[in-house]
Amino acid sequence: MPRYRPHVAARPSWRCRICGAAWPCSPARLALLGEYREDRIALLVYLGTLLCEATADLAADRDNATPQGLAQRFVGWARAR
C-alpha cells in the first residue's frame, strides 16, 4: 500500500518536494485546511510566518517573487470567504 508523503516546501526555492509546484501547492493547502479546520487564525499566523521566511529566501528573485504575489500565494488563499 502506498504511503502518504506530505507536500512540504524545499527551501530556499519554496517549491514542493513532492510535486515541484510553488508551495503551498494544492495538496499542501488541502492538508493545511484540514489540520487547522478548527482554528483559521492559527493557520493565518503560521502562513504569515512562512511568508516572512519565504520573502527573505526569495528576495533575489524579484521577477517571480513580488511582495503582492507572495502574500497571495502564502496567505490570500486561506482567508475566510
DSSP file (Angstrom, degrees, kcal/mol; ACC not computed):
  #  RESIDUE AA STRUCTURE BP1 BP2  ACC     N-H-->O    O-->H-N    N-H-->O    O-->H-N    TCO  KAPPA ALPHA  PHI   PSI    X-CA   Y-CA   Z-CA
    1    1 A M              0   0    0      0, 0.0     2,-0.1     0, 0.0     0, 0.0   0.000 360.0 360.0 360.0 130.7    0.0    0.0    0.0
    2    2 A P        -     0   0    0      0, 0.0     2,-0.3     0, 0.0     0, 0.0  -0.365 360.0-130.8 -65.5 141.6    1.4    3.4   -1.0
    3    3 A R        -     0   0    0     -2,-0.1     2,-0.3     1,-0.0     0, 0.0  -0.731  21.3-111.3 -93.5 140.7    2.4    5.6    1.9
    4    4 A Y        -     0   0    0     -2,-0.3    -1,-0.0     1,-0.0     0, 0.0  -0.530  29.1-161.9 -70.1 131.6    1.2    9.3    2.1
    5    5 A R        -     0   0    0     -2,-0.3    13,-0.0     3,-0.0    -1,-0.0  -0.975  20.8-122.6-115.3 122.3    4.1   11.7    1.7
    6    6 A P        -     0   0    0      0, 0.0     2,-1.2     0, 0.0    11,-0.1  -0.316  17.6-121.7 -66.9 144.5    3.4   15.2    2.8
    7    7 A H        +     0   0    0     10,-0.1     2,-0.3    20,-0.1    18,-0.1  -0.743  48.6 165.6 -86.0  97.7    3.7   18.1    0.4
    8    8 A V        -     0   0    0     -2,-1.2     9,-2.9    16,-0.1    10,-0.3  -0.766  37.3 -96.9-116.5 160.5    6.3   20.3    2.1
    9    9 A A  E     -A   16   0A   0     -2,-0.3     2,-0.6     7,-0.2     7,-0.2  -0.503  22.1-143.1 -80.3 141.6    8.4   23.1    0.9
   10   10 A A  E  >> -A   15   0A   0      5,-2.7     4,-2.4    -2,-0.2     5,-1.0  -0.923  39.9-108.0 -98.3 122.1   12.0   22.8   -0.2
   11   11 A R  T  45S+     0   0    0     -2,-0.6    43,-0.0     1,-0.3     0, 0.0  -0.771  88.5  15.8 -99.2 145.3   14.0   25.8    0.9
   12   12 A P  T  45S+     0   0    0      0, 0.0    -1,-0.3     0, 0.0    -3,-0.0  -0.971 128.6  48.9 -95.2   6.0   15.2   28.2   -0.4
   13   13 A S  T  45S-     0   0    0     -3,-0.1    -2,-0.2     2,-0.1     3,-0.1   0.748  88.5-142.7 -78.0 -21.9   13.2   27.7   -3.6
   14   14 A W  T  <5 +     0   0    0     -4,-2.4     9,-2.6     1,-0.3     2,-0.3   0.877  52.5 138.0  57.2  40.5    9.9   27.2   -1.8
   15   15 A R  E   < -AB  10  22A   0     -5,-1.0    -5,-2.7     7,-0.2    -1,-0.3  -0.853  64.1 -93.0-108.8 151.8    8.8   24.6   -4.3
   16   16 A C  E  >  -A    9   0A   0      5,-3.2     4,-1.1    -2,-0.3    -7,-0.2  -0.410  23.4-144.3 -67.0 134.0    7.0   21.4   -3.2
   17   17 A R  T  4 S+     0   0    0     -9,-2.9    -1,-0.1     2,-0.1    -8,-0.1   0.727  97.7  39.6 -69.1 -22.3    9.4   18.5   -2.5
   18   18 A I  T  4 S+     0   0    0    -10,-0.3    -1,-0.1     3,-0.1   -11,-0.1   0.911 132.7  14.3 -93.6 -53.7    6.8   16.0   -3.9
   19   19 A C  T  4 S-     0   0    0      2,-0.1    -2,-0.1     3,-0.0     3,-0.1   0.595  89.1-128.0-105.4 -12.0    5.2   17.7   -6.9
   20   20 A G     <  +     0   0    0     -4,-1.1    -3,-0.1     1,-0.3     3,-0.1   0.441  61.5 135.1  81.7  -0.8    7.5   20.6   -7.7
   21   21 A A  S    S-     0   0    0      1,-0.1    -5,-3.2    -6,-0.1    -1,-0.3  -0.327  71.8 -78.3 -75.8 162.5    4.8   23.2   -7.7
   22   22 A A  B    S-B   15   0A   0     -7,-0.2    -7,-0.2     2,-0.1    -1,-0.1  -0.429  73.0 -86.7 -58.9 129.1    5.1   26.5   -6.0
   23   23 A W  S    S+     0   0    0     -9,-2.6    -1,-0.1     1,-0.2   -15,-0.0  -0.696 116.3  48.0 -89.7 138.4    4.5   25.9   -2.3
   24   24 A P  S    S-     0   0    0      0, 0.0    -1,-0.2     0, 0.0    -2,-0.1   0.217  87.0-174.9 -80.7 122.3    1.9   25.8   -0.8
   25   25 A C     >  -     0   0    0     -4,-0.2     4,-2.6   -18,-0.1     5,-0.2  -0.194  43.0 -89.7 -75.0 173.6    0.7   23.6   -3.6
   26   26 A S  H  > S+     0   0    0      1,-0.2     4,-2.4     2,-0.2     5,-0.2   0.908 127.5  48.5 -57.1 -46.5   -2.9   22.4   -3.9
   27   27 A P  H  > S+     0   0    0      0, 0.0     4,-2.2     0, 0.0    -1,-0.2   0.892 112.3  49.7 -62.7 -36.2   -2.3   19.2   -1.8
   28   28 A A  H  > S+     0   0    0      2,-0.2     4,-2.7     1,-0.2    -2,-0.2   0.906 109.7  51.5 -66.9 -40.4   -0.5   21.2    0.9
   29   29 A R  H  X S+     0   0    0     -4,-2.6     4,-2.7     2,-0.2     5,-0.2   0.926 110.6  48.2 -61.6 -45.3   -3.3   23.7    1.0
   30   30 A L  H  X S+     0   0    0     -4,-2.4     4,-2.1     1,-0.2    -1,-0.2   0.919 112.8  48.4 -61.3 -43.2   -5.9   21.0    1.5
   31   31 A A  H  X S+     0   0    0     -4,-2.2     4,-2.7     2,-0.2    -2,-0.2   0.910 112.4  48.6 -64.1 -41.8   -3.8   19.4    4.2
   32   32 A L  H  X S+     0   0    0     -4,-2.7     4,-2.5     2,-0.2    -2,-0.2   0.902 109.6  51.8 -65.8 -41.0   -3.3   22.7    6.0
   33   33 A L  H  < S+     0   0    0     -4,-2.7    -1,-0.2     1,-0.2    -2,-0.2   0.897 113.2  46.0 -62.4 -38.6   -7.1   23.5    5.8
   34   34 A G  H >< S+     0   0    0     -4,-2.1     3,-1.1    -5,-0.2    -2,-0.2   0.920 113.1  48.6 -67.9 -43.9   -7.8   20.1    7.3
   35   35 A E  H 3< S+     0   0    0     -4,-2.7     3,-0.3     1,-0.3    -2,-0.2   0.872 122.4  33.4 -64.6 -37.5   -5.2   20.4   10.0
   36   36 A Y  T >< S+     0   0    0     -4,-2.5     3,-1.9    -5,-0.2    -1,-0.3   0.065  78.4 124.7-106.5  23.4   -6.3   23.9   11.0
   37   37 A R  T <  S+     0   0    0     -3,-1.1     3,-0.3     1,-0.3    -1,-0.2   0.767  79.1  44.8 -58.1 -26.7  -10.1   23.4   10.3
   38   38 A E  T 3  S+     0   0    0     -3,-0.3    -1,-0.3     1,-0.2     2,-0.1   0.504 120.0  39.1 -94.0  -5.0  -10.9   24.5   13.9
   39   39 A D    <>  +     0   0    0     -3,-1.9     4,-1.7     1,-0.1     3,-0.2  -0.568  53.9 167.6-149.0  78.1   -8.6   27.5   14.0
   40   40 A R  H  > S+     0   0    0     -3,-0.3     4,-2.3     1,-0.2     5,-0.2   0.832  81.7  58.9 -62.7 -33.1   -8.3   29.6   10.9
   41   41 A I  H  > S+     0   0    0      1,-0.2     4,-2.3     2,-0.2    -1,-0.2   0.916 104.3  50.0 -64.0 -42.4   -6.5   32.4   12.8
   42   42 A A  H  > S+     0   0    0     -3,-0.2     4,-2.6     1,-0.2    -1,-0.2   0.890 109.4  52.7 -62.5 -38.5   -3.7   30.0   13.8
   43   43 A L  H  X S+     0   0    0     -4,-1.7     4,-2.9    -7,-0.2     5,-0.2   0.934 109.9  47.9 -61.1 -45.9   -3.4   28.9   10.1
   44   44 A L  H  X S+     0   0    0     -4,-2.3     4,-2.3     2,-0.2    -2,-0.2   0.872 111.4  49.9 -65.7 -36.4   -3.1   32.5    9.0
   45   45 A V  H  X S+     0   0    0     -4,-2.3     4,-2.1     2,-0.2    -1,-0.2   0.936 112.8  47.7 -64.7 -45.6   -0.4   33.2   11.7
   46   46 A Y  H  X S+     0   0    0     -4,-2.6     4,-2.1     1,-0.2    -2,-0.2   0.935 114.1  46.0 -60.1 -47.7    1.5   30.1   10.6
   47   47 A L  H  X S+     0   0    0     -4,-2.9     4,-2.4     1,-0.2    -1,-0.2   0.864 110.0  54.7 -66.1 -35.3    1.3   31.1    6.9
   48   48 A G  H  X S+     0   0    0     -4,-2.3     4,-1.9    -5,-0.2    -1,-0.2   0.880 107.2  50.7 -63.7 -37.7    2.3   34.7    7.8
   49   49 A T  H  X S+     0   0    0     -4,-2.1     4,-1.8     2,-0.2    -2,-0.2   0.923 111.9  46.7 -64.1 -44.5    5.4   33.4    9.5
   50   50 A L  H  X S+     0   0    0     -4,-2.1     4,-3.0     1,-0.2     5,-0.2   0.858 107.3  58.4 -66.5 -34.4    6.3   31.3    6.4
   51   51 A L  H  X S+     0   0    0     -4,-2.4     4,-2.5     2,-0.2    -1,-0.2   0.917 105.8  49.2 -59.0 -44.1    5.6   34.3    4.2
   52   52 A C  H  X S+     0   0    0     -4,-1.9     4,-1.7     2,-0.2    -1,-0.2   0.909 113.1  46.7 -62.3 -42.5    8.2   36.2    6.1
   53   53 A E  H  X S+     0   0    0     -4,-1.8     4,-2.2     1,-0.2    -2,-0.2   0.913 113.4  48.3 -66.5 -42.2   10.7   33.4    5.7
   54   54 A A  H  X S+     0   0    0     -4,-3.0     4,-3.0     1,-0.2    -2,-0.2   0.879 106.7  56.9 -66.3 -37.6   10.0   32.9    2.0
   55   55 A T  H  < S+     0   0    0     -4,-2.5     4,-0.3    -5,-0.2    -1,-0.2   0.916 109.8  45.2 -60.0 -42.4   10.3   36.7    1.4
   56   56 A A  H >< S+     0   0    0     -4,-1.7     3,-0.8     1,-0.2     4,-0.2   0.925 116.0  46.0 -66.4 -44.1   13.8   36.6    2.8
   57   57 A D  H 3< S+     0   0    0     -4,-2.2     3,-0.4     1,-0.2    -2,-0.2   0.864 119.1  40.5 -66.6 -35.9   14.7   33.4    0.8
   58   58 A L  T >< S+     0   0    0     -4,-3.0     3,-1.5     1,-0.2    -1,-0.2   0.253  78.6 111.5 -99.9  12.0   13.2   34.7   -2.4
   59   59 A A  T <  S+     0   0    0     -3,-0.8    -1,-0.2    -4,-0.3     3,-0.2   0.813  76.5  54.8 -57.4 -32.7   14.4   38.3   -2.2
   60   60 A A  T 3  S+     0   0    0     -3,-0.4     2,-1.2    -4,-0.2    -1,-0.3   0.711  94.3  71.4 -75.0 -19.7   16.8   37.8   -5.1
   61   61 A D    X>  +     0   0    0     -3,-1.5     4,-1.2     1,-0.2     3,-0.5  -0.517  58.0 158.2 -96.3  65.9   14.0   36.5   -7.4
   62   62 A R  T 34  +     0   0    0     -2,-1.2    -1,-0.2     1,-0.2    -2,-0.1   0.770  66.3  57.8 -65.3 -27.8   12.3   39.9   -7.9
   63   63 A D  T 34 S+     0   0    0     -3,-0.2    -1,-0.2     1,-0.2     3,-0.2   0.878 120.4  25.7 -71.3 -36.6   10.5   38.9  -11.1
   64   64 A N  T <4 S+     0   0    0     -3,-0.5    -2,-0.2     1,-0.2    -1,-0.2   0.382 120.3  56.0-108.0   2.0    8.7   35.9   -9.7
   65   65 A A     <  +     0   0    0     -4,-1.2    -1,-0.2    -7,-0.1    -2,-0.1  -0.398  62.8 162.4-136.2  58.9    8.5   36.9   -6.0
   66   66 A T     >  -     0   0    0     -3,-0.2     4,-2.8     1,-0.1     5,-0.3  -0.439  50.1-115.3 -72.1 153.2    6.8   40.2   -5.7
   67   67 A P  H  > S+     0   0    0      0, 0.0     4,-2.2     0, 0.0     5,-0.2   0.901 117.6  48.4 -55.6 -41.3    5.5   41.1   -2.2
   68   68 A Q  H  > S+     0   0    0      2,-0.2     4,-2.1     1,-0.2     5,-0.2   0.911 112.1  48.5 -66.4 -42.1    1.9   41.1   -3.5
   69   69 A G  H  > S+     0   0    0      1,-0.2     4,-2.4     2,-0.2    -1,-0.2   0.904 112.7  47.4 -65.2 -41.8    2.4   37.8   -5.3
   70   70 A L  H  X S+     0   0    0     -4,-2.8     4,-2.6     2,-0.2     5,-0.4   0.887 109.4  54.1 -67.7 -38.1    3.9   36.1   -2.2
   71   71 A A  H  X>S+     0   0    0     -4,-2.2     4,-2.4    -5,-0.3     5,-2.2   0.919 112.5  43.6 -62.1 -42.4    1.2   37.5    0.1
   72   72 A Q  H  <>S+     0   0    0     -4,-2.1     5,-1.1     3,-0.2    -2,-0.2   0.915 114.4  50.9 -66.8 -42.3   -1.5   35.9   -2.2
   73   73 A R  H  <5S+     0   0    0     -4,-2.4    -2,-0.2    -5,-0.2    -1,-0.2   0.890 123.1  27.7 -62.7 -41.8    0.5   32.7   -2.5
   74   74 A F  H  <5S+     0   0    0     -4,-2.6    -2,-0.2    -5,-0.1    -3,-0.2   0.843 140.2   6.8 -93.0 -36.2    1.0   32.2    1.2
   75   75 A V  T >X5S+     0   0    0     -4,-2.4     3,-1.5    -5,-0.4     4,-0.5   0.753 108.6  73.8-120.0 -37.6   -1.9   33.9    2.9
   76   76 A G  G >4<S+     0   0    0     -5,-2.2     3,-0.9     1,-0.3    -4,-0.2   0.824  95.6  53.6 -56.1 -38.0   -4.5   35.1    0.5
   77   77 A W  G 34<S+     0   0    0     -5,-1.1    -1,-0.3     1,-0.2    -2,-0.1   0.739 105.5  55.3 -69.6 -22.1   -5.9   31.7   -0.4
   78   78 A A  G <4 S+     0   0    0     -3,-1.5    -1,-0.2     2,-0.1    -2,-0.2   0.494  78.0 114.3 -94.6  -4.4   -6.6   30.9    3.3
   79   79 A R  S << S-     0   0    0     -3,-0.9     2,-0.1    -4,-0.5   -38,-0.0  -0.317  79.4 -96.4 -65.0 149.8   -8.7   33.9    4.3
   80   80 A A              0   0    0      1,-0.1    -1,-0.1   -40,-0.0    -2,-0.1  -0.408 360.0 360.0 -64.1 141.4  -12.3   33.2    5.2
   81   81 A R              0   0    0     -2,-0.1    -1,-0.1    -3,-0.1    -2,-0.1   0.408 360.0 360.0-105.3 360.0  -14.6   33.7    2.3
